[in-house]
Amino acid sequence: MKKELAWPQIIDNLLIMVGSRNRSHLRRPTWIIVLLFIVFIFLIAAYMFPPDSPPSTCSFFSSQGCGTSTSISTSTIPTSTSSSKYDLPEPVFSRALREEELQSRIVVNEILKFYPVQTKIPKIAFLFLTPGSLPFEKLWHMFFQGHEGKFSIYVHASRVKPVHVSHYFADRDIHSEPVEWGRVSMVEAERRLLASALLDPDNEHFVLLSESCIPVRRFDFVYNYLLLTNVSFIDSYVDTGPHGNGRYIEHMLPEVEISDFRKGSQWFTMKRQHAVIIMADSLYFRKFKYHCRPNMEGNRNCYADEHYLPTFFTMLDPGGIANWSVTYVDWSERKWHPKSFRARDITYRLMKNIVYIDECPHYTSDAKKTVTITPCVLNGSKRSCYLFARKFYPETQDNLMKLFSNSTIF
């Protein structure tokens, strides 16, 4: 059998052949020399850059040539290019999304991925939704005093221009529109407050309060509680009864299915990203504007302020909300409105009880009158649930100020 020549030996033989031609050039035509030279170059290239090289190497035979490749293996592409503090799960949909839904989801996901610009001194925006003057303005003045630069105030007075007794509230009224209880105008007022507060880039957390709300913790506690957590305190739970899922109407399809429908307290606190998302949303807001209202088909009453945000965030960012409100309300009487507190009710014991509650009850409207309990857990630890409380009559202010100034429970 003929011994196979190695590539180096072949090249040496070619060099000898070329050399022989130089010595006897008269006996061979010139074109043979040119042909041998081309073969010589080709064989060197084949030896140095074999055609079976992996596609990731710089190959002579590669269609891309050498240098920067424009073809990247899909296995090297990260599943997410986000530098977000969120690890957003891949969404799973039970149906194909319409174009408008898909666009809405993309906007929400991009906002969630975005790192807000961290300010030197982040502020909490306190949004007061009130018909007129604030009866607890003196108490709130005591709460804010000494913490200038860490908060901002916005007042939406829907009926009467308020008269302010605290300089913290002076000139803090925003453009307001009439608000009717149970109507979508309540949600529109909330959005109006958020829009005004978002104009200040230092506002990183937003608290919605009514004229009957009071603080049950001191400012430093509230500030750290809200800014050192990465969630919005939006209440959201399932109520299968007539005042929960019984308010759902099929006109919300296909965007909102009954399995998505949630109920919760109107009184939220939320981080800046979520406030921006609300400003960006028109698709889901329209669904609640036209199909969650009093006197719907079948004599059903739906109240958008109780359902829009709980449903919206459960659908689009369920991991970003705490599923409880940090504003205490006593629904134990199971009436249309929560229990209201008068001056005689204001005691050290009452306030202490509110301050140290660490579970949030949800009263459902099913036939069994079920009460579901949500533990107030932050960063893996059980915490007190409430920073604010309602509903308090104006006559309670003096008693509350005495407790607030003398007691250590706050």
C-alpha positions as CSV (number, residue, x, y, z in Angstrom):
1,M,0.0,0.0,0.0
2,K,1.2,3.4,-0.9
3,K,2.2,5.5,2.2
4,E,0.0,8.6,2.6
5,L,2.0,11.8,2.6
6,A,1.6,14.3,5.4
7,W,0.7,17.9,4.6
8,P,4.2,19.3,5.5
9,Q,5.8,16.7,3.1
10,I,3.5,17.6,0.3
11,I,4.4,21.3,0.7
12,D,8.2,20.5,0.7
13,N,7.8,18.5,-2.5
14,L,6.0,21.4,-4.1
15,L,8.8,23.7,-3.2
16,I,11.3,21.4,-4.7
17,M,9.2,21.2,-7.9
18,V,9.1,25.0,-8.1
19,G,12.8,25.2,-7.5
20,S,13.5,22.6,-10.3
21,R,11.4,24.7,-12.7
22,N,13.6,27.7,-12.0
23,R,16.6,25.6,-13.0
24,S,15.0,24.3,-16.2
25,H,12.5,26.9,-17.1
26,L,13.1,26.4,-20.8
27,R,11.6,22.9,-20.7
28,R,8.2,23.8,-19.1
29,P,5.7,26.5,-20.1
30,T,5.1,29.4,-17.8
31,W,1.5,28.6,-17.0
32,I,2.4,25.5,-15.2
33,I,4.4,27.6,-12.7
34,V,1.4,29.8,-12.2
35,L,-0.8,26.8,-11.6
36,L,1.5,25.3,-9.1
37,F,1.8,28.5,-7.2
38,I,-2.0,28.8,-6.9
39,V,-2.2,25.2,-5.7
40,F,0.5,25.9,-3.3
41,I,-1.4,28.8,-1.8
42,F,-4.6,26.8,-1.7
43,L,-3.0,23.9,0.2
44,I,-1.4,26.2,2.8
45,A,-4.8,27.8,3.4
46,A,-6.5,24.3,3.6
47,Y,-3.9,23.2,6.1
48,M,-4.1,26.3,8.3
49,F,-7.9,26.7,8.1
50,P,-9.5,23.2,7.7
51,P,-13.1,23.3,6.3
52,D,-14.4,21.2,9.2
53,S,-13.5,24.0,11.8
54,P,-16.3,24.8,14.2
55,P,-18.6,27.7,13.0
56,S,-17.5,29.8,16.0
57,T,-13.9,30.0,14.8
58,C,-12.6,32.4,12.3
59,S,-12.6,30.2,9.2
60,F,-11.3,30.9,5.7
61,F,-14.3,29.0,4.3
62,S,-16.8,30.9,6.5
63,S,-19.3,32.9,4.6
64,Q,-18.8,35.6,7.3
65,G,-15.0,35.7,6.9
66,C,-12.9,36.9,9.9
67,G,-13.6,39.8,12.1
68,T,-16.8,40.7,13.8
69,S,-19.5,38.1,13.2
70,T,-23.0,39.2,12.6
71,S,-24.4,35.7,13.4
72,I,-24.8,34.9,17.0
73,S,-26.0,31.5,18.3
74,T,-29.4,31.8,20.0
75,S,-28.0,29.9,23.0
76,T,-25.7,32.8,23.8
77,I,-28.6,35.3,23.9
78,P,-29.7,36.0,27.5
79,T,-33.4,35.3,28.1
80,S,-33.7,38.8,29.5
81,T,-31.7,41.9,28.8
82,S,-33.2,43.7,31.8
83,S,-31.1,45.1,34.6
84,S,-34.3,45.3,36.6
85,K,-34.7,44.4,40.3
86,Y,-37.7,42.4,39.0
87,D,-37.4,38.9,37.6
88,L,-40.4,39.0,35.4
89,P,-41.8,35.5,34.7
90,E,-42.6,34.5,31.1
91,P,-46.3,35.3,30.7
92,V,-48.6,32.4,29.9
93,F,-51.9,33.3,28.1
94,S,-54.9,31.1,27.7
95,R,-55.8,32.8,24.4
96,A,-54.1,34.9,21.7
97,L,-54.0,38.6,22.8
98,R,-55.5,41.3,20.6
99,E,-53.1,43.9,19.3
100,E,-54.2,46.6,21.7
101,E,-53.7,44.1,24.7
102,L,-50.3,43.1,23.4
103,Q,-49.2,46.8,23.1
104,S,-50.4,47.4,26.7
105,R,-48.5,44.5,28.1
106,I,-45.3,45.6,26.3
107,V,-45.6,49.1,27.8
108,V,-46.2,47.7,31.3
109,N,-43.3,45.3,31.1
110,E,-40.9,47.9,29.8
111,I,-41.9,50.2,32.7
112,L,-41.4,47.4,35.2
113,K,-37.9,46.7,33.9
114,F,-36.9,50.4,34.2
115,Y,-34.8,51.4,37.1
116,P,-36.1,54.7,38.4
117,V,-33.5,57.5,38.8
118,Q,-32.6,57.4,42.5
119,T,-32.8,60.9,44.0
120,K,-30.6,62.1,46.9
121,I,-33.6,62.5,49.1
122,P,-36.6,60.5,47.9
123,K,-40.0,61.9,48.8
124,I,-43.4,60.4,49.6
125,A,-46.3,62.1,47.9
126,F,-49.4,62.4,50.1
127,L,-52.5,62.6,47.9
128,F,-55.6,63.9,49.7
129,L,-59.0,63.1,48.0
130,T,-61.5,65.3,49.8
131,P,-64.8,67.2,49.1
132,G,-63.4,70.3,50.7
133,S,-61.3,71.4,53.7
134,L,-59.4,68.7,55.6
135,P,-60.7,68.4,59.2
136,F,-57.4,66.7,60.4
137,E,-55.0,69.3,58.9
138,K,-53.6,70.2,62.4
139,L,-52.9,66.5,63.1
140,W,-51.2,66.1,59.8
141,H,-49.2,69.2,60.4
142,M,-47.9,67.6,63.6
143,F,-47.1,64.4,61.6
144,F,-45.1,66.3,58.9
145,Q,-43.3,68.8,61.2
146,G,-39.6,68.4,61.2
147,H,-39.4,66.3,58.0
148,E,-39.3,69.0,55.4
149,G,-37.8,67.8,52.1
150,K,-39.1,64.2,52.5
151,F,-42.7,64.6,51.5
152,S,-45.0,66.5,49.2
153,I,-48.7,67.2,49.4
154,Y,-51.5,67.3,46.8
155,V,-55.1,68.1,47.5
156,H,-58.0,67.2,45.2
157,A,-61.1,69.1,46.6
158,S,-64.0,68.1,44.5
159,R,-66.8,70.4,45.8
160,V,-65.5,73.3,47.8
161,K,-62.2,75.1,47.7
162,P,-60.5,74.2,51.0
163,V,-59.4,76.6,53.7
164,H,-56.0,75.5,55.0
165,V,-54.7,76.1,58.5
166,S,-51.2,74.5,58.0
167,H,-48.6,76.1,55.8
168,Y,-47.7,72.6,54.6
169,F,-51.0,72.5,52.7
170,A,-51.0,76.1,51.4
171,D,-51.0,76.3,47.6
172,R,-51.0,72.5,47.3
173,D,-54.5,72.3,45.7
174,I,-54.5,70.8,42.2
175,H,-57.0,71.2,39.4
176,S,-60.1,69.3,40.6
177,E,-63.3,68.0,39.0
178,P,-66.6,66.9,40.7
179,V,-66.5,63.4,42.2
180,E,-69.5,61.2,42.8
181,W,-69.3,58.3,45.2
182,G,-69.5,54.9,43.4
183,R,-68.8,56.5,40.0
184,V,-65.7,56.2,37.9
185,S,-65.1,59.9,38.6
186,M,-63.5,58.7,41.9
187,V,-60.8,56.8,39.9
188,E,-60.4,59.7,37.5
189,A,-59.6,61.9,40.6
190,E,-57.0,59.4,41.8
191,R,-55.4,59.5,38.4
192,R,-55.4,63.3,38.4
193,L,-53.6,63.3,41.8
194,L,-51.0,60.8,40.6
195,A,-50.4,62.8,37.4
196,S,-49.8,66.0,39.4
197,A,-47.4,64.2,41.8
198,L,-45.5,62.5,39.0
199,L,-44.3,65.9,37.8
200,D,-41.9,65.9,40.7
201,P,-39.1,63.4,39.9
202,D,-38.2,63.1,43.6
203,N,-41.6,61.6,44.5
204,E,-40.9,57.8,44.7
205,H,-44.0,56.6,46.6
206,F,-47.6,57.8,46.5
207,V,-50.2,57.5,49.3
208,L,-53.9,58.1,48.7
209,L,-55.8,59.4,51.7
210,S,-59.3,60.7,52.4
211,E,-60.5,63.6,54.5
212,S,-61.3,61.0,57.3
213,C,-57.9,59.4,57.3
214,I,-55.4,59.8,60.2
215,P,-51.8,58.6,60.7
216,V,-51.3,55.9,63.2
217,R,-47.5,55.9,63.0
218,R,-44.9,58.6,63.2
219,F,-43.4,60.0,60.0
220,D,-40.0,58.2,60.2
221,F,-41.7,54.9,60.6
222,V,-44.0,55.5,57.6
223,Y,-41.1,56.8,55.5
224,N,-38.9,53.7,56.1
225,Y,-41.8,51.3,55.9
226,L,-42.7,52.5,52.4
227,L,-39.4,53.3,50.8
228,L,-37.5,50.3,52.1
229,T,-39.9,47.8,50.4
230,N,-40.2,47.0,46.8
231,V,-44.0,46.6,46.6
232,S,-47.1,48.7,46.3
233,F,-49.7,48.3,49.0
234,I,-52.7,47.6,46.9
235,D,-55.4,45.5,48.4
236,S,-56.6,42.6,46.2
237,Y,-58.6,39.5,46.9
238,V,-61.3,37.2,45.5
239,D,-64.9,37.7,46.6
240,T,-67.2,35.1,45.0
241,G,-70.3,36.8,46.4
242,P,-72.7,39.3,44.9
243,H,-70.6,42.3,46.0
244,G,-67.5,40.8,44.4
245,N,-67.6,38.5,41.3
246,G,-71.4,39.2,41.2
247,R,-70.5,42.7,39.9
248,Y,-68.6,41.3,37.0
249,I,-70.2,41.8,33.6
250,E,-69.3,39.9,30.4
251,H,-68.8,43.1,28.4
252,M,-65.3,43.2,30.0
253,L,-64.3,40.3,27.8
254,P,-62.0,39.4,26.3
255,E,-59.5,41.6,28.2
256,V,-60.8,40.9,31.7
257,E,-62.1,37.4,32.5
258,I,-64.1,36.7,35.6
259,S,-61.2,34.7,37.0
260,D,-59.1,37.9,36.9
261,F,-61.7,40.0,38.7
262,R,-60.6,41.2,42.1
263,K,-61.9,43.4,44.9
264,G,-60.0,45.6,47.3
265,S,-59.7,48.8,49.3
266,Q,-59.6,52.1,47.4
267,W,-56.9,53.4,49.7
268,F,-53.5,52.5,48.3
269,T,-49.9,53.4,48.4
270,M,-47.8,52.7,45.4
271,K,-44.3,53.1,44.1
272,R,-43.4,55.3,41.1
273,Q,-43.3,52.6,38.5
274,H,-46.9,51.6,39.2
275,A,-48.1,55.2,39.2
276,V,-46.5,55.6,35.7
277,I,-48.2,52.4,34.5
278,I,-51.6,53.7,35.6
279,M,-51.0,56.9,33.6
280,A,-50.1,54.7,30.6
281,D,-53.2,52.5,30.8
282,S,-56.2,53.3,28.7
283,L,-57.3,49.9,27.6
284,Y,-58.2,48.4,31.0
285,F,-59.4,51.7,32.4
286,R,-61.9,52.1,29.6
287,K,-63.3,48.6,30.4
288,F,-64.0,49.6,34.0
289,K,-65.2,53.1,33.0
290,Y,-67.9,51.7,30.8
291,H,-68.6,48.3,32.4
292,C,-68.1,48.8,36.1
293,R,-70.7,51.3,37.3
294,P,-73.9,51.6,39.3
295,N,-77.2,50.4,37.7
296,M,-75.7,48.0,35.2
297,E,-77.6,45.2,33.5
298,G,-79.5,42.9,35.9
299,N,-79.7,45.7,38.5
300,R,-76.0,45.1,39.4
301,N,-73.9,47.8,40.9
302,C,-70.1,47.8,40.3
303,Y,-67.8,50.4,41.8
304,A,-64.6,51.0,39.8
305,D,-62.6,52.4,42.8
306,E,-63.0,48.9,44.5
307,H,-62.1,46.8,41.4
308,Y,-60.0,48.6,38.8
309,L,-56.6,48.7,40.5
310,P,-56.9,45.3,42.3
311,T,-57.8,43.6,39.0
312,F,-55.4,45.5,36.9
313,F,-52.3,44.8,39.0
314,T,-53.3,41.2,39.7
315,M,-53.3,40.7,36.0
316,L,-50.2,42.6,35.0
317,D,-47.9,42.6,38.1
318,P,-49.2,40.3,40.8
319,G,-45.8,39.9,42.4
320,G,-45.4,43.7,42.7
321,I,-48.3,44.2,45.1
322,A,-48.7,43.3,48.8
323,N,-52.4,42.3,48.6
324,W,-53.3,44.5,51.6
325,S,-53.8,48.2,52.2
326,V,-51.8,50.0,54.9
327,T,-54.9,52.0,55.7
328,Y,-57.0,50.4,58.5
329,V,-60.7,50.2,58.0
330,D,-63.2,48.3,60.3
331,W,-65.7,46.4,58.1
332,S,-66.7,44.0,60.9
333,E,-70.2,45.5,61.0
334,R,-70.7,44.3,57.4
335,K,-72.6,47.5,56.4
336,W,-72.3,49.5,53.2
337,H,-69.8,51.8,54.9
338,P,-67.1,50.9,57.5
339,K,-67.4,51.8,61.1
340,S,-66.8,55.4,62.0
341,F,-65.0,56.5,65.2
342,R,-66.2,59.4,67.4
343,A,-64.4,61.3,70.1
344,R,-65.5,58.9,72.9
345,D,-63.9,56.0,71.0
346,I,-60.4,57.5,70.9
347,T,-58.4,55.7,73.6
348,Y,-54.9,54.5,74.0
349,R,-56.1,50.9,73.8
350,L,-57.9,51.5,70.5
351,M,-54.8,53.0,68.9
352,K,-52.5,50.4,70.2
353,N,-54.8,47.6,68.9
354,I,-54.7,49.2,65.4
355,V,-50.9,49.8,65.4
356,Y,-50.1,46.2,66.3
357,I,-52.4,44.3,63.9
358,D,-50.3,42.0,61.8
359,E,-53.1,40.2,59.7
360,C,-55.5,41.8,57.2
361,P,-59.1,40.5,57.2
362,H,-61.1,40.4,54.0
363,Y,-64.8,40.2,54.5
364,T,-66.5,38.5,51.5
365,S,-70.1,38.7,50.5
366,D,-70.8,35.0,49.8
367,A,-73.6,33.2,51.6
368,K,-71.2,31.8,54.2
369,K,-69.9,35.4,55.1
370,T,-66.4,34.1,54.7
371,V,-63.5,36.0,56.3
372,T,-60.2,35.5,54.6
373,I,-57.0,36.5,56.4
374,T,-53.9,37.8,54.7
375,P,-50.8,37.8,56.9
376,C,-48.8,41.1,56.6
377,V,-45.4,39.8,55.5
378,L,-42.5,41.9,54.2
379,N,-39.2,40.5,53.2
380,G,-40.1,37.2,54.8
381,S,-41.0,38.6,58.1
382,K,-44.5,39.3,59.6
383,R,-45.0,43.1,60.2
384,S,-47.6,45.4,61.5
385,C,-50.1,46.0,58.7
386,Y,-51.2,49.6,59.1
387,L,-49.7,53.1,58.8
388,F,-53.0,55.0,58.5
389,A,-56.6,54.5,59.6
390,R,-60.2,55.7,58.8
391,K,-63.1,56.7,59.2
392,F,-62.7,59.3,62.0
393,Y,-65.2,62.1,62.7
394,P,-63.7,65.6,62.8
395,E,-64.5,65.8,66.6
396,T,-61.8,63.2,67.3
397,Q,-58.9,65.5,66.3
398,D,-58.1,67.0,69.7
399,N,-58.0,63.6,71.4
400,L,-55.9,62.2,68.6
401,M,-53.4,65.1,68.9
402,K,-53.0,64.5,72.6
403,L,-52.3,60.8,72.1
404,F,-50.0,61.5,69.2
405,S,-47.9,64.0,71.1
406,N,-47.7,62.0,74.4
407,S,-47.8,58.3,73.5
408,T,-45.0,56.1,72.4
409,I,-47.2,53.6,70.5
410,F,-47.0,55.7,67.4
